[in-house]
Amino acid sequence: MKKESTTACAAIGLLCLISAVNPAVSVDSFAQTRPVTQSANAPVALSYADVVDLADSAPLIAAVRIRNIITVPPEQVGAVTAGTRRLFIEADVVNLIRGEGGISPAVRYLYDAPLDRKGKVPKLKKAQVILFARPGTRPGEIQLVAPDAQVAATPALIEQIRRVTGALLANQAAPRITGLGDAFHVAGTIAGEGETQIFLRTEKGDPVSLSILRRPGQEPRWAVALGEIVDEAARAPEPGTLLWYRLACFLPPALPSRSVRTLPVQDAEAARADYQFVIQALGSCGRTRKQPA
């Protein structure tokens, strides 16, 4: 009884500490985004975009086995998202997937668990899950990067996360897209011929551009260049790759007026049409998680 009481006190202390140090995981922020996980001990069907969303924001990614769970009393946490119960969890690290500074063999964190159909907390003890997290302020304390950043571990998901993490950390990783720059269009010498180039804005100023080429009697072709010069090696990205994700999930649905402000009306219309061709070719981003407001 004494050990359980001590652990409960630690849970409440951790709750206060995390809420004070990181408002992003406070009661209010958890309430704004309801986790999409319906059963925490059943595999969650995360899309490629979902995995990258979580991995890109998580300096710590680990597979853990849950050892101990304490339900935090409602009076200690205030309001939580309807249909969830806040838990204090202690877990043993099984596999560190990402974390330059390493991780403690055992971790402690808070998790808002979606209730099952009977309104009960799912059975999580001894379950192996993957955590997308950031370090806390004390050894062993971590903070989930999102309310649903605990997902059931499967070999396939672990392997996918490893591939995503490798792509994110690669020296020539596809840069984050922050918007659209200027667009240019050059009409060909015959009807239906033309070429459009659209420059993208990136987080660190890396040069990225889209090029769309139209020839009479041929399907339009487009490519993305990660450099100052568009060469013959430039291609459209394959779906399910980091570059595809950066484009499909972050490009705006239409070319803004400022991107074609210097173009003649006819060239501006051609550039807009070519941009729409790219958006349609990329297809849906494929997110299934509810994004924070």
Secondary structure, 3 states (H helix, E strand, C coil): CHHHHHHHHHHHHHHHHHHHHCHHHCHHHHHHCCCCCCCCCCCCCCCHHHHHHHHHCCCEEEEEEEEEEEECCHHHHCCCCCCEEEEEEEEEEEEEEECCCCCCCEEEEEEEEECCCCCCCCCCCCCEEEEEEEECCCCCEEEECCCCCEEECCHHHHHHHHHHHHHHHCCCCCCCEEEEEEEEEEECCCCCCEEEEEEEEECCCCCEEEEEEECCCCCCEEEEECCCCCCCCCECCCCCCHHHHHHHCCCCCCCCHHHHCCCCHHHHHHHHHHHHHHHHHHCCCCCCCCCCC
